[in-house]
Amino acid sequence: MRHCPRGLRRGVTAITSRALAGVAQWTERLFLLPASLALEVSVGKAATIYAVNGTEVLLPCTFSSCFGFHNLAFSWSYNSSDAFRVLISGTVKNEKSDPRLHLRNDDRITLEGSTKEKMNNLSILLRDLDFGDTGRYTCHVRNPKEKDLLEEVDNTLTLIILSVVGGVVGLVVLILLIKKLVTFILKKTQEKKKECLVSSSGNDNTENGLQGSKAEEKAPSKA
């Protein structure tokens, strides 16, 4: 039987940005932070999520409650060094209802989860990823039926966005050039070996011919 904690549970998602030298690859970091009042909120079990720039990624958020819920409020917010905004927010009437959205500030975001049949899923899908999406993403959940006692838990999730546009093409071209160069060198080496063999064979035949002529010249004098 699961122990039902009370109070605020927060999870932290670490995200880093780094450049991969030589292949023109870049990474972005998105921080996922679950926060709730008297609920257990999770941003998933995976330690790291990889996504490619220009594609889409699912930002997971699920919750569980010991006492059920009524008029549950939820939202996703974005926070970076120079900006903060609420991306999406809504409410869920009860366990038999789907989430109802009241606000959506980004057309690229859709709510993918469902709260029916005890799924309690408030995950969102973020499309057309770019470098401007780097920052902190927090899933907020509040259940009025439960008390606001503070308790913290650390759920860490790392989302790394890789941009390999142009980098992959450059890498393929580099590999093909190296392959062509190696093939050229091997071909030249084989040709040199053949020339050496032909030259060596010609010298042997010449020496044998000279020795045969000398032997024929000495034969009459013996008679």
FIVEXTOR-646890 format. One line per 2 residues: number of its first residue (from 1); their letters; for each residue x, z, y of N, C-alpha, C, CB. Coordinates in steps of 0.05 Angstrom, whole numbers, always signed. Glycine has a CB too. Layout:
BEGIN
NUM) A) X Z Y X Z Y X Z Y X Z Y | ...
***
This chain:
BEGIN
1) MR) +17 +0 -24 +0 +0 +0 +17 +0 +25 -19 +24 +0 | +12 -18 +44 +28 -20 +67 +23 +3 +86 +23 -47 +81
3) HC) +45 +14 +97 +43 +35 +117 +36 +22 +144 +69 +51 +119 | +16 +31 +157 +7 +20 +182 +19 +35 +205 -23 +19 +184
5) PR) +39 +25 +219 +50 +39 +242 +32 +37 +266 +78 +28 +249 | +36 +56 +285 +21 +55 +310 +40 +49 +333 +6 +81 +315
7) GL) +27 +40 +355 +43 +36 +379 +53 +8 +383 +66 +55 +379 | +71 +6 +401 +81 -20 +409 +104 -28 +391 +91 -20 +438
9) RR) +102 -53 +380 +123 -63 +363 +134 -88 +376 +113 -69 +334 | +160 -89 +379 +173 -111 +393 +194 -123 +374 +186 -102 +419
11) GV) +195 -149 +375 +216 -163 +360 +232 -180 +378 +204 -180 +338 | +258 -183 +372 +275 -198 +390 +286 -222 +374 +299 -180 +400
13) TA) +286 -245 +387 +297 -269 +376 +321 -277 +391 +276 -291 +375 | +344 -280 +377 +368 -287 +390 +371 -317 +390 +393 -274 +377
15) IT) +381 -329 +412 +385 -357 +414 +410 -363 +430 +360 -371 +427 | +426 -381 +421 +451 -388 +434 +453 -417 +441 +474 -379 +417
17) SR) +469 -423 +460 +473 -451 +468 +503 -457 +466 +463 -456 +497 | +510 -478 +451 +537 -485 +447 +540 -515 +444 +549 -471 +422
19) AL) +564 -526 +450 +569 -554 +448 +587 -559 +424 +582 -566 +474 | +581 -579 +408 +597 -586 +385 +615 -609 +393 +580 -593 +360
21) AG) +641 -603 +396 +660 -622 +407 +664 -645 +387 +686 -609 +414 | +670 -669 +398 +677 -691 +381 +654 -708 +372 +692 -682 +358
23) VA) +630 -696 +371 +607 -711 +361 +585 -713 +382 +596 -699 +336 | +590 -703 +406 +570 -704 +428 +545 -690 +420 +565 -733 +436
25) QW) +547 -666 +409 +524 -651 +401 +522 -626 +418 +525 -643 +371 | +497 -619 +424 +493 -595 +441 +472 -578 +427 +484 -602 +470
27) TE) +472 -552 +434 +452 -534 +423 +439 -518 +445 +464 -515 +403 | +414 -511 +441 +399 -494 +460 +389 -470 +444 +375 -510 +473
29) RL) +384 -449 +459 +374 -424 +446 +347 -417 +458 +394 -402 +450 | +329 -410 +441 +303 -400 +449 +299 -373 +437 +280 -420 +440
31) FL) +290 -354 +453 +287 -327 +445 +257 -321 +440 +299 -307 +465 | +251 -312 +415 +223 -306 +409 +220 -276 +408 +215 -318 +382
33) LP) +202 -265 +424 +198 -236 +425 +169 -229 +420 +207 -226 +453 | +164 -217 +396 +137 -208 +391 +132 -181 +405 +131 -207 +361
35) AS) +109 -178 +417 +103 -152 +430 +73 -146 +425 +109 -152 +460 | +67 -122 +418 +39 -115 +412 +33 -86 +419 +32 -121 +383
37) LA) +8 -80 +422 +0 -52 +426 -16 -44 +401 -17 -49 +452 | -4 -25 +386 -17 -14 +362 -21 -35 +341 -43 -2 +369
39) LE) -4 -55 +340 -5 -75 +319 +23 -80 +308 -17 -102 +330 | +24 -91 +285 +50 -100 +274 +51 -130 +277 +53 -92 +243
41) VS) +71 -139 +293 +73 -167 +299 +100 -178 +288 +72 -172 +330 | +99 -202 +277 +123 -214 +265 +127 -242 +275 +122 -213 +234
43) VG) +152 -250 +279 +158 -278 +287 +170 -293 +263 +177 -279 +311 | +166 -283 +239 +175 -298 +215 +199 -285 +202 +182 -326 +223
45) KA) +204 -293 +177 +226 -282 +162 +252 -298 +164 +218 -280 +133 | +251 -323 +172 +275 -339 +173 +293 -329 +195 +267 -369 +179
47) AT) +319 -327 +188 +338 -317 +208 +344 -338 +229 +365 -309 +194 | +343 -364 +221 +350 -385 +240 +331 -409 +235 +379 -394 +237
49) IY) +322 -420 +257 +306 -445 +256 +321 -466 +271 +277 -440 +269 | +325 -489 +259 +339 -511 +271 +319 -533 +279 +361 -523 +252
51) AV) +322 -543 +302 +305 -565 +312 +321 -585 +328 +281 -554 +329 | +315 -610 +327 +330 -631 +341 +316 -637 +367 +332 -656 +324
53) NG) +332 -640 +388 +322 -647 +414 +304 -672 +413 +345 -652 +434 | +281 -670 +425 +262 -693 +425 +241 -691 +403 +277 -718 +422
55) TE) +244 -671 +385 +225 -668 +363 +206 -644 +370 +239 -663 +336 | +196 -632 +349 +177 -609 +353 +186 -586 +336 +148 -618 +347
57) VL) +176 -562 +343 +183 -538 +328 +159 -519 +328 +209 -524 +339 | +155 -505 +306 +134 -485 +304 +146 -458 +310 +121 -485 +276
59) LP) +134 -444 +330 +142 -417 +337 +122 -398 +324 +143 -413 +369 | +131 -384 +303 +112 -368 +288 +106 -341 +301 +124 -363 +260
61) CT) +81 -332 +297 +73 -306 +306 +49 -297 +289 +66 -305 +336 | +52 -276 +274 +30 -265 +258 +27 -235 +265 +34 -269 +228
63) FS) +4 -224 +260 -1 -196 +265 -18 -183 +243 -15 -192 +292 | -16 -157 +241 -33 -143 +221 -43 -117 +234 -17 -137 +195
65) SC) -67 -109 +226 -79 -85 +238 -91 -68 +216 -100 -93 +259 | -89 -42 +218 -100 -24 +198 -131 -20 +202 -87 +3 +200
67) FG) -140 -25 +226 -168 -18 +232 -185 -43 +239 -169 +1 +255 | -175 -67 +234 -189 -91 +242 -186 -94 +272 -219 -89 +234
69) FH) -199 -114 +284 -197 -118 +312 -223 -129 +324 -174 -137 +319 | -226 -125 +350 -249 -135 +365 -240 -142 +393 -273 -114 +365
71) NL) -246 -167 +401 -237 -177 +427 -207 -174 +430 -251 -162 +450 | -193 -182 +410 -164 -181 +410 -153 -201 +431 -152 -188 +382
73) AF) -134 -193 +447 -122 -211 +467 -94 -219 +459 -121 -197 +495 | -87 -244 +464 -60 -253 +457 -50 -273 +478 -60 -267 +429
75) SW) -24 -276 +479 -12 -296 +497 +16 -302 +488 -12 -285 +527 | +26 -325 +497 +54 -332 +494 +66 -336 +522 +58 -358 +476
77) SY) +89 -324 +527 +102 -327 +553 +130 -338 +550 +102 -299 +568 | +139 -350 +571 +166 -362 +572 +182 -348 +594 +165 -393 +576
79) NS) +206 -341 +588 +223 -328 +608 +252 -338 +606 +222 -297 +605 | +263 -347 +629 +291 -355 +630 +304 -341 +653 +293 -386 +632
81) SD) +328 -349 +659 +343 -335 +681 +330 -340 +708 +372 -344 +681 | +316 -362 +711 +305 -369 +738 +275 -375 +737 +319 -393 +749
83) AF) +261 -369 +715 +232 -375 +714 +218 -357 +694 +227 -404 +707 | +192 -352 +700 +175 -338 +681 +147 -350 +684 +174 -307 +687
85) RV) +134 -355 +661 +107 -365 +662 +93 -359 +636 +107 -396 +668 | +67 -357 +637 +50 -354 +614 +43 -382 +604 +24 -337 +620
87) LI) +50 -387 +579 +46 -414 +568 +17 -418 +557 +66 -419 +545 | +8 -397 +544 -18 -399 +531 -30 -371 +528 -16 -413 +504
89) SG) -56 -368 +531 -69 -342 +527 -97 -345 +518 -68 -325 +554 | -108 -325 +505 -135 -327 +495 -144 -301 +482 -137 -349 +475
91) TV) -167 -301 +469 -178 -278 +456 -189 -286 +429 -200 -265 +474 | -192 -266 +412 -205 -270 +386 -227 -248 +384 -184 -268 +362
93) KN) -252 -257 +380 -274 -238 +380 -273 -219 +357 -301 -253 +379 | -269 -229 +332 -267 -212 +309 -254 -227 +286 -295 -202 +300
95) EK) -253 -215 +262 -239 -227 +239 -252 -253 +230 -238 -207 +217 | -276 -258 +237 -290 -283 +228 -289 -305 +249 -319 -276 +222
97) SD) -275 -300 +271 -275 -320 +293 -247 -332 +295 -282 -306 +319 | -247 -357 +305 -222 -370 +312 -214 -363 +340 -225 -401 +309
99) PR) -188 -365 +347 -179 -359 +374 -193 -376 +395 -149 -361 +376 | -199 -365 +418 -210 -380 +440 -190 -379 +463 -238 -367 +449
101) LH) -182 -403 +471 -162 -405 +492 -174 -403 +520 -147 -432 +490 | -160 -388 +537 -169 -386 +565 -149 -399 +584 -172 -356 +573
103) LR) -124 -403 +574 -103 -415 +591 -84 -430 +574 -89 -393 +608 | -75 -453 +584 -54 -468 +571 -39 -484 +593 -64 -488 +549
105) ND) -14 -476 +598 +1 -487 +621 +19 -510 +613 +17 -466 +633 | +20 -517 +587 +38 -538 +579 +23 -555 +558 +65 -527 +567
107) DR) +20 -581 +564 +6 -599 +546 +20 -603 +520 +1 -625 +560 | +46 -597 +519 +61 -601 +495 +56 -579 +474 +91 -602 +501
109) IT) +42 -558 +482 +38 -534 +465 +10 -535 +453 +42 -508 +481 | +8 -530 +427 -18 -527 +414 -17 -502 +397 -25 -553 +397
111) LE) -40 -489 +395 -43 -466 +378 -48 -475 +349 -65 -447 +388 | -30 -468 +331 -32 -478 +304 -44 -458 +284 -5 -487 +294
113) GS) -45 -433 +293 -54 -412 +274 -84 -408 +273 -42 -386 +282 | -92 -391 +255 -120 -384 +251 -123 -354 +246 -133 -401 +229
115) TK) -144 -342 +255 -148 -314 +250 -171 -309 +229 -155 -299 +276 | -181 -330 +218 -202 -327 +197 -189 -320 +171 -218 -353 +195
117) EK) -205 -308 +153 -196 -301 +126 -171 -284 +126 -193 -326 +109 | -168 -267 +146 -145 -249 +148 -118 -263 +150 -145 -230 +124
119) MN) -118 -287 +160 -93 -301 +164 -78 -289 +188 -98 -331 +169 | -92 -282 +209 -80 -269 +232 -55 -284 +242 -72 -240 +225
121) NL) -58 -309 +246 -36 -327 +253 -40 -338 +281 -33 -350 +233 | -22 -332 +299 -23 -341 +327 +1 -359 +334 -25 -317 +346
123) SI) +11 -373 +314 +35 -390 +318 +28 -414 +337 +45 -401 +291 | +48 -423 +351 +44 -447 +368 +64 -468 +361 +47 -439 +398
125) LL) +57 -493 +367 +74 -516 +362 +83 -527 +389 +59 -538 +346 | +109 -529 +392 +121 -539 +417 +133 -567 +411 +143 -520 +428
127) RD) +122 -587 +425 +131 -615 +420 +150 -625 +442 +106 -634 +419 | +164 -647 +435 +182 -660 +454 +202 -641 +466 +166 -674 +477
129) LD) +217 -628 +449 +237 -608 +458 +258 -620 +476 +250 -594 +434 | +265 -606 +497 +288 -614 +514 +303 -589 +523 +278 -630 +539
131) FG) +325 -594 +538 +342 -571 +545 +329 -552 +564 +368 -582 +558 | +309 -561 +579 +294 -543 +597 +278 -522 +582 +277 -559 +615
133) DT) +275 -525 +555 +259 -506 +540 +275 -481 +532 +249 -520 +515 | +301 -481 +539 +317 -458 +533 +307 -433 +547 +346 -463 +540
135) GR) +305 -411 +533 +295 -386 +545 +283 -367 +525 +276 -392 +567 | +268 -348 +535 +255 -328 +518 +226 -334 +515 +259 -300 +531
137) YT) +217 -333 +490 +189 -338 +483 +178 -312 +470 +185 -362 +464 | +157 -301 +483 +146 -276 +473 +117 -279 +465 +149 -254 +495
139) CH) +111 -269 +441 +83 -269 +431 +72 -241 +436 +82 -276 +400 | +52 -240 +454 +39 -214 +461 +12 -212 +446 +35 -212 +492
141) VR) +7 -189 +434 -18 -185 +421 -28 -157 +427 -16 -189 +390 | -54 -154 +435 -65 -128 +442 -92 -125 +429 -67 -124 +472
143) NP) -95 -103 +415 -120 -96 +401 -133 -72 +414 -116 -92 +371 | -155 -74 +429 -168 -52 +442 -177 -29 +423 -191 -61 +458
145) KE) -180 -36 +398 -189 -15 +379 -168 +5 +371 -200 -29 +354 | -143 -1 +377 -121 +17 +369 -108 +30 +393 -100 +2 +352
147) KD) -97 +53 +389 -85 +69 +411 -58 +57 +419 -82 +98 +402 | -51 +63 +444 -26 +53 +456 -4 +73 +452 -30 +46 +485
149) LL) +5 +77 +428 +28 +94 +422 +53 +76 +419 +24 +112 +397 | +75 +85 +430 +99 +69 +431 +116 +72 +406 +115 +75 +455
151) EE) +121 +50 +393 +140 +49 +370 +152 +22 +370 +125 +56 +343 | +179 +21 +367 +193 -4 +368 +204 -13 +341 +216 -2 +388
153) VD) +204 -39 +336 +216 -50 +313 +230 -76 +321 +195 -55 +290 | +252 -82 +308 +268 -105 +315 +264 -127 +295 +298 -98 +318
155) NT) +252 -149 +303 +249 -173 +286 +264 -196 +300 +219 -180 +281 | +286 -204 +288 +303 -224 +301 +300 -251 +288 +332 -215 +300
157) LT) +297 -271 +305 +294 -299 +297 +310 -316 +315 +265 -308 +295 | +327 -334 +305 +343 -352 +321 +333 -381 +318 +372 -350 +313
159) LI) +327 -393 +341 +319 -421 +341 +340 -437 +355 +291 -424 +355 | +353 -455 +341 +375 -472 +353 +365 -501 +354 +401 -469 +336
161) IL) +366 -512 +378 +358 -540 +382 +383 -557 +384 +341 -543 +408 | +386 -576 +366 +409 -594 +366 +402 -621 +378 +419 -598 +337
163) SV) +418 -630 +397 +415 -656 +408 +437 -674 +398 +415 -655 +439 | +430 -693 +380 +450 -710 +368 +445 -739 +376 +449 -707 +338
165) VG) +429 -744 +396 +424 -771 +405 +450 -783 +415 +402 -772 +428 | +458 -805 +404 +484 -818 +412 +507 -807 +396 +489 -815 +441
167) GV) +506 -782 +390 +528 -770 +375 +530 -781 +346 +525 -740 +374 | +507 -783 +333 +506 -794 +306 +516 -822 +305 +478 -792 +294
169) VG) +507 -838 +325 +516 -866 +326 +546 -868 +330 +501 -881 +349 | +557 -851 +348 +585 -851 +352 +601 -843 +328 +592 -833 +375
171) LV) +590 -824 +313 +603 -814 +289 +603 -836 +267 +589 -789 +278 | +581 -850 +265 +579 -872 +245 +599 -894 +252 +551 -884 +244
173) VL) +601 -901 +278 +620 -922 +286 +648 -913 +280 +616 -928 +316 | +654 -888 +286 +681 -878 +281 +688 -879 +251 +684 -849 +291
175) IL) +669 -872 +234 +673 -873 +205 +678 -902 +196 +649 -861 +190 | +662 -920 +206 +666 -949 +199 +693 -959 +208 +644 -966 +211
177) LI) +702 -952 +232 +728 -960 +241 +750 -949 +224 +732 -951 +270 | +748 -924 +216 +768 -912 +199 +769 -925 +172 +763 -881 +195
179) KK) +745 -931 +161 +743 -945 +135 +756 -972 +136 +714 -947 +127 | +750 -987 +158 +762 -1014 +161 +792 -1013 +164 +750 -1028 +186
181) LV) +802 -993 +178 +831 -990 +182 +845 -983 +155 +837 -968 +202 | +833 -965 +140 +844 -958 +114 +844 -982 +95 +828 -935 +101
183) TF) +822 -997 +95 +821 -1021 +78 +842 -1042 +86 +793 -1034 +80 | +846 -1045 +112 +867 -1064 +122 +895 -1055 +113 +866 -1066 +152
185) IL) +900 -1030 +115 +927 -1019 +107 +931 -1023 +77 +930 -990 +114 | +911 -1017 +61 +913 -1020 +32 +917 -1049 +24 +888 -1009 +18
187) KK) +903 -1067 +38 +906 -1095 +33 +934 -1105 +38 +886 -1112 +49 | +945 -1097 +62 +972 -1105 +69 +993 -1093 +49 +979 -1095 +97
189) TQ) +988 -1069 +40 +1007 -1057 +21 +1007 -1072 -5 +999 -1027 +16 | +983 -1080 -15 +981 -1095 -39 +995 -1123 -37 +952 -1099 -47
191) EK) +992 -1135 -13 +1004 -1161 -9 +1035 -1159 -10 +995 -1173 +18 | +1045 -1138 +2 +1074 -1134 +2 +1084 -1129 -27 +1082 -1110 +19
193) KK) +1069 -1114 -42 +1077 -1110 -70 +1078 -1136 -86 +1058 -1090 -84 | +1058 -1153 -81 +1057 -1179 -95 +1081 -1196 -87 +1031 -1194 -88
195) EC) +1088 -1196 -61 +1111 -1212 -51 +1136 -1202 -64 +1113 -1210 -21 | +1139 -1176 -67 +1163 -1165 -79 +1165 -1173 -108 +1163 -1134 -77
197) LV) +1142 -1173 -122 +1142 -1180 -151 +1149 -1210 -154 +1114 -1175 -163 | +1138 -1227 -137 +1144 -1256 -139 +1173 -1261 -133 +1126 -1271 -119
199) SS) +1183 -1248 -112 +1211 -1251 -105 +1230 -1241 -126 +1217 -1236 -79 | +1223 -1218 -138 +1240 -1208 -160 +1239 -1226 -184 +1230 -1180 -168
201) SG) +1216 -1237 -190 +1214 -1255 -213 +1230 -1281 -209 +1184 -1262 -218 | +1230 -1291 -184 +1245 -1315 -177 +1275 -1311 -180 +1238 -1325 -149
203) ND) +1284 -1288 -171 +1313 -1281 -173 +1321 -1279 -202 +1319 -1255 -158 | +1305 -1268 -219 +1311 -1265 -247 +1314 -1293 -260 +1290 -1248 -262
205) NT) +1295 -1311 -254 +1296 -1338 -266 +1321 -1353 -256 +1271 -1353 -258 | +1328 -1350 -231 +1352 -1363 -220 +1377 -1354 -234 +1354 -1359 -190
207) EN) +1379 -1328 -238 +1403 -1317 -251 +1405 -1326 -280 +1402 -1286 -250 | +1382 -1327 -294 +1382 -1336 -322 +1389 -1365 -323 +1354 -1332 -334
209) GL) +1381 -1382 -304 +1388 -1410 -304 +1418 -1414 -299 +1372 -1425 -283 | +1430 -1399 -282 +1458 -1401 -276 +1475 -1393 -301 +1466 -1384 -252
211) QG) +1466 -1372 -314 +1481 -1363 -338 +1479 -1383 -360 +1470 -1336 -348 | +1456 -1397 -363 +1453 -1418 -383 +1470 -1442 -378 +1424 -1426 -385
213) SK) +1473 -1449 -353 +1490 -1472 -346 +1519 -1467 -352 +1487 -1479 -316 | +1529 -1443 -346 +1556 -1435 -351 +1562 -1435 -380 +1562 -1408 -339
215) AE) +1543 -1427 -396 +1547 -1426 -425 +1550 -1455 -436 +1524 -1412 -439 | +1534 -1473 -426 +1535 -1501 -435 +1561 -1514 -427 +1512 -1517 -424
217) EK) +1572 -1507 -404 +1597 -1519 -395 +1621 -1509 -412 +1603 -1512 -366 | +1620 -1485 -422 +1642 -1474 -438 +1641 -1484 -467 +1640 -1444 -438
219) AP) +1618 -1494 -477 +1615 -1502 -505 +1633 -1525 -512 +1587 -1509 -510 | +1636 -1548 -497 +1653 -1570 -505 +1682 -1563 -507 +1649 -1593 -486
221) SK) +1693 -1547 -490 +1721 -1540 -491 +1728 -1526 -517 +1728 -1522 -467 | +1709 -1513 -529 +1714 -1499 -555 +1717 -1519 -577 +1692 -1479 -561
223) A) +1704 -1542 -575 +1706 -1563 -596 +1732 -1576 -594 +1683 -1583 -593
***
